[in-house]
Amino acid sequence: MATRTEATPEVGTAADLADRAARSIPGGVNSPVRAFRSVGLPPVFAESARGSQVHASGGRTYIDYIGSWGPMILGHAHPEIVEAVVRAAERGTSFGLATQEEVLFAEEIRAAVPSMDRVRLVSSGTEATMSAIRLARAATGRDVVVKFDGCYHGHADGLLVAAGSGAATFGVPDSPGVPRAYAACTAVAPFNDLPALARLFEARGEEIAAVIVEPVAGNMGCVPPGEGFLHGLRDLCRSTGALLILDEVMTGFRLAYGGAQELYGLTPDLTCLGKIVGGGLPLAAYGGRADLMDRVSPAGPVYQAGTLSGNPLAVAAGRAMLRLLREEGVYARLEEASAFLEAALLAEIPADVPARLQRVGSMLTLFFRREPVVDFATARASDLGAFRAFYGAMLDQGILLPPSQFEAWFVSLAHSHDDLSRTAQAAGRALARLPRDG
């Protein structure tokens, strides 16, 4: 029988803590990107955060542009969200029963995103996309789902698929443990390449249940949709009877209160939400047309369930978040801050350093290449060595960026003018150290 022992005293340095973590946690982290391996650095271990700043082990404080990978649009530990969670916890942390707050929250989501006639709450973005795809297959009677190379929709088996050798091809497993037969039900096309998708539909349209897409890609860096791309997807789906699923886990309530579909004037069949919608707690949602969602159990035969779905703490945080985002001028202030940072960063890029900035709203990425990044192939052509050097120099100056060239930075309403100016100045110093053209 194991002997109960006292807790080990706190480990001081991040490197020591990483070594200790690796003895208990696979790779020392509970989500791979947190390991900081792509930038060749030990992970940052957060101790607390408030506003725009993260306080890490070892006494370091950083201006944060990870923002928990998107949800912290108001900044960390917003007092009204914290208060809402505390009040909810005092009433009970989980019931396994329906609650009034779930009903009110679903009504608020429906009002914000008119394409969502019905809303089902779940606990993660992976759950939301997995469930939406199951529903699409059931509604259409077809098996094949199309995703885009470089777009990430969670770690469900059918979505861990890499592109094959063709421009638009049936996928191969991107992880051990994913059956080839399952991966073969997913087709992979290049993002922003409507002709490639049209060829795929021409060849296999009768088999395609749905197309799932990040309307603004954030998992290959910030890559906006090309002109006509999203509406072209919509038209292809309608003409063949396939469903369009918008993965707004990242863009929902960030690019506009109604998400990217409001920004681009697009009506999908199904929408997946996460991150911001949970106010920083584990919560996500999927929803869409009533005739589709009424197929979900117990209204219909498509099964999906979860003990912690609609958890009262997460719902309380989400409701507080949406209430604050409805205040007048919120998105105008967020755009003003993001545009200021964009302009300040652009002013710091030396003419002879191959780097370009791409931004949509409060999402942005500094790519280390000159040419536009329009898909995953062009994102991968970035100079990853230059990114690693830049990243380390920024971290040394107290600026915490996502530790991958292929992730978006997130601006929050908590970032002050001073935060943004300091970030741009740090970037200037970091860029000045990089090799020059020629």
N, C-alpha and C positions, 0 to 999 in steps of 0.2 A: 504494500500500500504506500502511495506517495505521502511524503511528510510535508505538512503545511509549513511554509517558511514566510518570514517577513519580506516585504517588498524590497527589492534591491534599490539602493540610493540612486538618485538621478545621475545619468552620465552627462558629462560636460560638453564635449565637442560633438559636432555633427558626424564626423568620421567615426568616433567611438560608438555613437548611438546607432549608426548604420551597421557597424559590425555586429553589435548586439541584436539588432532587429533581424539580421539575416539568419540568426540561430533559431528564431521562432516563426518568422514570416517568410514565405517564398520570395526570394530576391530582396527581402527586407522591406517590402512595401505592399500595400493592399490594392494598388492599381499601378500598372507598369510605368507610366510616364513620370510618376513621382520619384523614380529611382535616379533621374537626371543622367542616365547613361549616355544619351545622345549628345550631351554637352561635356561629358567626361569629368563630372564633378560629383562630390557626395551630395545626397539629397538634403534639402532644407527641411528641418523639422519645426513645424509651427507650434508655438506655445499659446499664443492668443492673437487676436486681430481686432482692430477698431478703425472704422472709417476707411481710409485708403492704405492703411499700414498693417503689415504683418510683423509680429514680434516672434523671433525664432530662437531656438535653443542656442546657447553660446552668447546670448546678449545682443544679437544682431537685429536691426529693424530695417524693414524694406518698404519702399513704395511699391504696391502690389498691382500687377496687371494680369495676374491669373484669375483673381476674383472667384476662386473655387470653380474655375473653368466656366464662368459665365453668370452664375446666379446672383452675384453680389452687385447688382446694378445700382443699389443705394449705398454701397459700401458695407463693410463688415460690422456686425453687431449693432445694426440700427436699433435705437432704443425702443421704438414702437413695435418692431418685430419681436425683439427679446421679451418685451412686456406681454405681447399676445401669447407667446409660447409659454411663459411662466403661468399666466392665468389659465391656459388650457391644461397644463400639467397638474395644476391644483385640483382640476375636476376629474382627472384620470388620464393615464398615458395611452391606453389602448382598451377598446371595448369588444372588438369583434362583432359589433352591432352597427346598424345605420345610425347616423347622427343628423341633427338639424343643420349643423355647420357644413356638412357635405353637400346638402341640398342647396344652400345659399351659395356655396363656392361654385358648384356646377352652373348655377344661374349666372354668376358673374363671368365665368369663362364663356358661356354661350353668348352673352351680351358683347363681350370683347371680340369674339371670333365667330361671326355669323354663319360660317360654313359648318360649324359644329352644332347640329341640331340636338345631338345627345352626346354626353361626356361620360367616360368611365375613368375613374381615378385608379392609378397603380403606383408602384413605389420607385420605379426607375425608368430612364429613357429606353433601356433595353427591353423592359417589359412592354412599354408602349409600342415600340416598333414591331416587336415580335407578335403582339396581339393584333395590331392593325393588319399585318401581312396575313395572319391566319384568317382574319375576317374577310380580307380581299379574296383569298383563295376560295373560301366557302361561298361567297356571294357570286363569284364568276364561274365556279366549277373548273378553274384552270390551276395549273401548278407553278408556272414560271413567274418569277419576280425579277425585274430589271433594277439594278443599282448602278451607280457610277463609280468608276475607279477613283479612289482617294476620298470618297464620301464614307463616313463612319456612322453606322446606325446601331451601335451596341454590339455585344458579343454573343448574340444568339447564333446557333450553328449555321443557319442559312445565310447569315450576313457576313461571316468571316470567310469571305471569298475573294480571291485575287483574279485579276483579268488573265485570260489565256493569251494566245499568240495573236489573235485577230484584233481588228479595231473594235469590234463589238462581238463578244464571244461568250459562250457558256463558261462558267467559272470553274476554278479548281480550288480545293481547300487551302485556306491561308493559315491554318493552324492544325497541328496534330489533334486527332480526336473528332474532326469533322468528317463524316462519311462522304466519299466522293459522290455517291448517288444523291445525297442531299445538296451538296454544292452544285451539282449539275442542274438543279432546279432554279438556280440563280444565274442570270445573264449579266455581264458586266460591260458597260459602254463608257467611252470617254466623256467626261463632263464637258458641257458647252459644245458638243458635237451633235447637232440635230440631224445632219445627214446620216451619220453612223447609226443613230437610233432609228431613223426611218427605214434603213436597210434591214435592221434587226426585226422591226415590226413587219416589214414586207415578207420576210422569210418565216417568221414564227409567231405572227400576231395572234393567231387563234389559240396559242398556248399561253399567252401572257396574261396573268391575272392583274398585275399592278406594276407601276413604276414608282419607286421610292427615291426621293431626292432631298438633299439639303438645299433650300432655295438660294442661300448664300453659303457656299462651302466654308466651313471653319476648321475642318480636320485635315486640310492640306495647306493650311494657312488661309487667310481671308481671300477668297476667290469669288467675285461677283458673277451672277449669270450674265451671259452675253445678251445683246438685244434680241428679243424674240424667242430666246431659248425656253423659258418657262411656259410661255403661252403655246409654243410649238409642242411641248410635252403634253400640255392639256389637250390640244387638238388631236394629237396622235392617239392618246388614250380614248378620247370620245369616239373617234372614227372606228376603233377596233373593239370597243367594249371593255377595255382594261380600265382599272381605277388608278387615279393619281393620288399618291400618298405624299404629303409634305411633312418632312421631318423638321419641325420647328422647335426641337428640343433646345437648340442654341439660339435661334432667331426669334422665337416667340416671346413677346413682351419686351424684346430688346430693340429691334429695329423700328418698331412702332407698337402702340398698345395692342393693336390687332395683328402684330407680327409681320413677317415678310409678305404674307398674302394681302395685307392691307397696303403695304408699301408698293407692291407690284400689281395690285388690282387683279389678283388671281383667286379662283375658287376651286380648291381641291375637293376630292371625294372624301378623303380622310386626312386628319391632321394629328401629329404627335407633338406633345408639349412636355417640357421638363424644366430643370434648372430654375429659372426665375419663378416659374409658376409655383414652386414649392417654398419660396422665400428662403432658400438656403438649406432646407431640410429635405430628406429623401421623399420626393413626391413627383409624379409625372401623370400624364393623362393622354388618352387618345379619344377621338370622336369624329363625327362627320354626319352625313345625311341620315335622317331618321330611318329610311328603309334599309340602310346598311346596319346601323347600330342596333336596330330592333332584332337583329339576328343573334345578338350576344346574350348568353345565358344570364339570368333566367328568362328573359323575354323571348329568346330563341335558342337554337341548338348549338351555337358556337361557344365552346366552353372557355372561360377565363375566370380566375378567382385569385384572391390573395387576402390572407388574414390581416395584413397591415395596410391594405389598400384604403386610402382615405383616412390614414392615421390622424387622430385629432390634433396632435402637436403640429404636424406638417400642414394640415388644412388651416390651422390658426395662423401659421406663418405665411402661408400663401394668400390668405384673405387680407392680412395686413399689408403684404407687399402690393397686391393689386389696388388696394385702397390708396396707398401712397402714390402709385404710378398714375392714378386717375387725376391727381392734382394738376391744376392748370400750369402749363409751361414746363413740365418735367422733361418732355422729349426735346423741346427747344433748347433747354439748358444742357442736356446731354450732347446734343449735336454741336452746340457752341464749344463745349469743352473738347470734344473729339476733333473738331475742325481746327481748333487752336493747336492741339498736339500734332496733328498732321502737318500743319504749316511750319511749326517749329522744328519738327524732325526733318522735313524736306530742306529747310534752310541749313541744316547741319551736315547734309550728305555731300562730301567733296565730289567735285565733278569727275575725278578720275578713280572713284571707288564704285565698282559695279553693284549698285543697290537700288531698289525701287520700293516704294511704299504703296500698299493697296488698302483701301478703307471703304467700308460700307457702314454708315452710322457709327456706332460705338465699338465696332469690331475693326481691327487693323492688323497688318503684318508687314514687317520689313523683310523683304526677300533679297537675298544676295545674288542678284542677276539684273541685267538692264532691261531685258525684254519683258513684256507683260506675262503674268502667270494666269493662264486660262483653264488649266486642267492639272491633273496630277503629274503628267509627264513633264510639263514645263516647271512645275514646282520642284520636282526631283532634280532638275537641271541647275538648281541654285547651288552656290558654293557653300557646302556644309562646313568646311574648315573655317571659312570666314565667319559663318554664323557662330560656331563654337567660340572663336576668339572674341567676337563681339559680346556674346552672352557672358563670358567670364568677366570681361571688363565692366559690363553693366552691373553684374552681381556685386563685384568688388566696390562699386560706387553706391550700393544700396538700392538698386532697381531690380525688382523681381519680375522677370518675364516668363512666359511659358517656356519650359526647357526643351523646345523642339522648333526647328524651322517650320514645321508643318502644323502649327497651331496658331490660332488668332489671339491677339492681345485684347483685353476688355477694359474699356474706360468706364468708370462709375461716376455717379453724381457726387461721390465723396472726394474725388480727385480735385484738389484746389489748383488755382492758377500757379501757385508756387510748386506744387507737385509736378505739374505738367512741364513747367519751365525747367525744373531741375532734371527731369527725365530727358528732355531734349538736349540740355547742356552735357549731361553724362553721355548721351549717344554721340554727340560731337567729339568728345574726347576718345570714346571707344573706337569710333570710325577712323579717327586720325591715326590710329596705331596699325590699321590694316594695310596690306600691300596695295599698291596703286596699279592701274592699267599701264601696260608698256614697260 
